[in-house]
Amino acid sequence: MIAVVDRTQAMDVLLAQVAAYVESIGTVPHLVFTPDRLNGLIGREREVLGRLGLGEATKTIARHLDLSVSTVESHRRNIAAKLGVSGAELIRLAVLHNLSILPPSGGAELPPA
C-alpha cells in the first residue's frame, strides 16, 4: 500500500491522514512507545520529542522552549541514542508517539508539548 500525504496541508489534517493509514495497516502506535521505553528521557527530551512529532523544525523548537538551537540538537542526539534509532528514524517515531496520545475520538488535538 502506498500512502500520499500533501505536506502543505494543516498539521491536524496530516496527523489524521497518518493515523488513518497506520490504522489501515494494523500497526498500533501506542505499542511503539511503551512507558518503559520513554523512562530514560528527561523532561526536556520528552518536550523535544513531542514537538518533533508535530513537525516542528529545530529552530522553532528552540524558540518555543526558550533554548538554543545547539541545545535542541543535543537533545535530539540524546533521544536518538537512548531510543537506539537514527536521526531520520527519530522523526518517524516522534510522529508515532504523538499519534499514540491522540484522544480516542480520533481527533488530531495533542496535549501541549
Backbone hydrogen bonds in HBPLUS format (Angstrom, degrees):
<---DONOR---> <-ACCEPTOR-->    atom                        ^
c    i                          cat <-CA-CA->   ^        H-A-AA   ^      H-
h    n   atom  resd res      DA  || num        DHA   H-A  angle D-A-AA Bond
n    s   type  num  typ     dist DA aas  dist angle  dist       angle   num
A0009-GLN N   A0006-ASP O   3.16 MM   3  5.92 170.0  2.18 122.6 125.4     1
A0013-VAL N   A0010-ALA O   3.04 MM   3  5.40 125.0  2.35 106.5 120.1     2
A0014-LEU N   A0010-ALA O   3.03 MM   4  6.39 160.1  2.07 153.7 159.9     3
A0015-LEU N   A0011-MET O   2.82 MM   4  6.04 165.7  1.84 156.5 159.7     4
A0016-ALA N   A0012-ASP O   3.06 MM   4  6.14 153.4  2.13 136.5 143.8     5
A0017-GLN N   A0013-VAL O   2.94 MM   4  6.20 154.8  2.01 148.6 155.4     6
A0018-VAL N   A0014-LEU O   2.86 MM   4  6.13 161.9  1.89 155.7 160.7     7
A0019-ALA N   A0015-LEU O   2.83 MM   4  5.95 159.5  1.87 146.9 153.2     8
A0020-ALA N   A0016-ALA O   2.94 MM   4  6.13 155.3  2.00 143.8 150.3     9
A0021-TYR N   A0017-GLN O   2.96 MM   4  6.20 155.2  2.02 145.6 152.5    10
A0022-VAL N   A0018-VAL O   2.83 MM   4  6.06 168.3  1.84 157.1 160.0    11
A0023-GLU N   A0019-ALA O   2.93 MM   4  6.11 160.8  1.97 148.1 153.4    12
A0024-SER N   A0020-ALA O   2.93 MM   4  6.10 146.9  2.04 140.5 150.0    13
A0024-SER N   A0021-TYR O   3.01 MM   3  4.98 114.9  2.45  92.9 109.4    14
A0025-ILE N   A0021-TYR O   3.09 MM   4  6.44 137.6  2.28 149.5 160.0    15
A0025-ILE N   A0022-VAL O   3.28 MM   3  5.42 134.9  2.50  97.3 108.6    16
A0027-THR N   A0022-VAL O   3.24 MM   5  5.56 143.0  2.39 160.0 156.1    17
A0026-GLY N   A0023-GLU O   3.20 MM   3  5.13 152.9  2.28  97.8 105.9    18
A0031-LEU N   A0028-VAL O   2.98 MM   3  5.75 156.2  2.04 124.7 131.6    19
A0032-VAL N   A0029-PRO O   2.91 MM   3  5.31 150.5  2.00 112.1 121.3    20
A0037-ARG N   A0034-THR O   2.90 MM   3  5.34 134.5  2.11 112.0 124.7    21
A0038-LEU N   A0035-PRO O   3.07 MM   3  5.22 131.7  2.32  99.5 112.4    22
A0039-ASN N   A0035-PRO O   2.98 MM   4  6.09 122.2  2.32 145.6 161.4    23
A0041-LEU N   A0038-LEU O   2.95 MM   3  5.56 167.3  1.96 123.4 127.5    24
A0045-GLU N   A0042-ILE O   3.04 MM   3  5.28 115.8  2.47 102.9 118.9    25
A0046-ARG N   A0042-ILE O   3.00 MM   4  6.35 151.8  2.08 155.4 164.3    26
A0047-GLU N   A0043-GLY O   2.99 MM   4  6.34 153.9  2.06 148.5 156.1    27
A0048-VAL N   A0044-ARG O   2.85 MM   4  6.11 161.9  1.88 152.7 157.2    28
A0049-LEU N   A0045-GLU O   2.86 MM   4  6.03 160.1  1.90 146.9 152.7    29
A0050-GLY N   A0046-ARG O   2.94 MM   4  6.16 161.5  1.97 149.1 153.4    30
A0051-ARG N   A0047-GLU O   3.03 MM   4  6.28 158.0  2.07 149.1 154.9    31
A0052-LEU N   A0048-VAL O   2.82 MM   4  6.04 150.3  1.91 151.8 160.6    32
A0053-GLY N   A0049-LEU O   3.04 MM   4  6.27 153.3  2.11 146.6 153.5    33
A0054-LEU N   A0051-ARG O   3.10 MM   3  4.97 140.5  2.27  92.7 104.3    34
A0056-GLU N   A0051-ARG O   3.14 MM   5  5.71 158.8  2.19 161.3 155.2    35
A0055-GLY N   A0052-LEU O   2.93 MM   3  5.19 158.0  1.97 108.6 115.0    36
A0060-THR N   A0057-ALA O   3.05 MM   3  5.22 116.8  2.46 100.9 116.4    37
A0061-ILE N   A0057-ALA O   2.90 MM   4  6.22 161.4  1.93 160.3 166.1    38
A0062-ALA N   A0058-THR O   2.91 MM   4  6.13 161.7  1.94 151.6 156.7    39
A0063-ARG N   A0059-LYS O   3.00 MM   4  6.22 156.7  2.06 143.5 149.4    40
A0064-HIS N   A0060-THR O   2.89 MM   4  6.15 167.1  1.91 154.9 158.0    41
A0065-LEU N   A0061-ILE O   2.91 MM   4  6.01 158.0  1.95 155.4 160.9    42
A0066-ASP N   A0062-ALA O   2.89 MM   4  5.61 107.1  2.44 135.9 150.7    43
A0067-LEU N   A0062-ALA O   2.84 MM   5  4.63 162.4  1.87 137.2 142.4    44
A0066-ASP N   A0063-ARG O   3.33 MM   3  5.05 156.1  2.39  96.3 103.2    45
A0071-THR N   A0068-SER O   3.12 MM   3  5.18 124.5  2.44  96.0 110.0    46
A0072-VAL N   A0068-SER O   3.13 MM   4  6.52 157.9  2.18 151.8 157.0    47
A0073-GLU N   A0069-VAL O   2.91 MM   4  6.19 161.2  1.95 152.5 158.1    48
A0074-SER N   A0070-SER O   2.91 MM   4  6.06 148.8  2.01 138.2 146.8    49
A0075-HIS N   A0071-THR O   2.90 MM   4  6.21 156.1  1.95 148.3 154.6    50
A0076-ARG N   A0072-VAL O   2.88 MM   4  6.18 157.5  1.93 151.7 158.0    51
A0077-ARG N   A0073-GLU O   3.00 MM   4  6.28 160.6  2.03 149.0 153.3    52
A0078-ASN N   A0074-SER O   2.91 MM   4  6.16 161.8  1.94 151.9 157.3    53
A0079-ILE N   A0075-HIS O   2.83 MM   4  6.02 161.2  1.86 155.5 160.3    54
A0080-ALA N   A0076-ARG O   2.98 MM   4  6.15 170.0  1.99 152.7 155.4    55
A0081-ALA N   A0077-ARG O   2.93 MM   4  6.12 158.4  1.98 148.2 154.5    56
A0082-LYS N   A0078-ASN O   2.86 MM   4  6.05 162.2  1.89 150.6 155.6    57
A0083-LEU N   A0079-ILE O   2.90 MM   4  6.09 149.7  1.99 152.0 160.3    58
A0084-GLY N   A0080-ALA O   2.81 MM   4  5.75 113.1  2.26 134.8 151.4    59
A0085-VAL N   A0080-ALA O   2.91 MM   5  5.06 161.8  1.95 143.6 147.7    60
A0084-GLY N   A0081-ALA O   3.20 MM   3  4.91 143.9  2.34  91.8 102.5    61
A0090-LEU N   A0086-SER O   2.93 MM   4  6.11 139.2  2.10 143.2 154.7    62
A0093-LEU N   A0089-GLU O   2.96 MM   4  6.24 166.2  1.98 156.4 160.1    63
A0094-ALA N   A0090-LEU O   2.81 MM   4  5.97 147.5  1.92 145.2 155.0    64
A0095-VAL N   A0091-ILE O   3.00 MM   4  6.29 155.3  2.06 151.6 156.9    65
A0096-LEU N   A0092-ARG O   2.99 MM   4  6.30 164.1  2.02 151.0 155.5    66
A0097-HIS N   A0093-LEU O   2.76 MM   4  5.93 151.7  1.84 144.9 153.3    67
A0098-ASN N   A0094-ALA O   3.02 MM   4  6.27 158.9  2.06 145.1 149.9    68
A0099-LEU N   A0095-VAL O   2.92 MM   4  6.21 153.2  1.99 148.8 157.0    69
A0100-SER N   A0096-LEU O   2.92 MM   4  6.15 139.9  2.08 142.2 153.0    70
A0100-SER N   A0097-HIS O   3.07 MM   3  5.07 123.8  2.40  93.3 108.0    71
A0101-ILE N   A0098-ASN O   3.16 MM   3  5.39 152.4  2.24 103.0 111.2    72
A0102-LEU N   A0099-LEU O   3.25 MM   3  5.27 167.7  2.27 107.3 108.6    73
A0106-GLY N   A0103-PRO O   2.95 MM   3  5.81 166.4  1.97 129.9 133.2    74
